[in-house]
Amino acid sequence: MIGRIVIPARLASSRLPEKLLLAETGMTVLEHTYRACTAAKLPSGITIAVDHTRTQAVVEGFGGHAIMTDVNAQSGTDRIAEVATQLPDVDIFINVQGDEPEISGAAIDQVMQLLVANPNASVATLSTPIRTRENLMDPACVKVVCQHDGSAMYFSRSLIPHPREWTDAALDRDPPLFLQHIGIYAYRRDFLGQLSQLPASPLEQIEKLEQLRFLQAGHKIVVGIIPASHRGIDTRADYEAFKARWLEKTA
């Protein structure tokens, strides 16, 4: 199967304005993410789904491949569905968020392999164990619970599963009891073709999690586990932390 990475790159962002174009390390966040993606071995290439000529110019400036998409697209997945219509030879589309400059190539390969290995799944994604109560209680840390076969039962900003009686030992369970969802996805082409026909999801609207639209419509999402993951860049503090790690690494 032919897979391709697609990075949705919406220029506007609410908590950190135009965060993908921040370049205090000498590269934009978007270019960092693009270069991190080049470490993946299985996908055939990388496309960046832009919605503004400024972002398109940045992508072309560092040698990337950009496709213009609707500025009013509902989500990154809808943006990737637009790209899919222009890449007819691709079977699997891997969604890497543009604000993930420390994404690992191994994680990208794993999510693609996961979808290939589960022909009944429409979508594959990843998770990592939650080992601190701070993360567990943070609504920005999205949780997922899975069935025995590794497919998702539910995603939530709330604590799931919710222990009736709390003990700190729950955080040390192996296999892990609590899983944080990581926002990387692999989609089949036919699923993206059906996306616009999926019914509205009250669960998605309440939690503001687009994957609940897929689940509520009956699509199977298979979830892999990786040991750890850096969080994406949502706030100025996230960017400063990334910048410090990058400058230390390149000093």
Buried (B, 14 or more C-beta within 10 A) or exposed (E): EEBBBBBBBBBEBEEBEBBBBBEEBEBBBBBBBBBBBBEBEBBBBBBBBBBBEEBBEBBEEEEBEBBBBEEEBBBBBBBBBBBBEEBEEBBBBBBBBBBBBBBBBEBBBBBBBBBBEBEEBBBBBBBBBBBEBEBBEBEEBBBBBBEEEBBBEBBBBEBBEEEEEEEEEBBEEEEBBBBBBBBBBBBBBEBBEBBEEBEEBEBBEEBEBBBBBBBBBEBBBBBBBBEEBBBBBBEEEBBEBBBEBBEEEEE
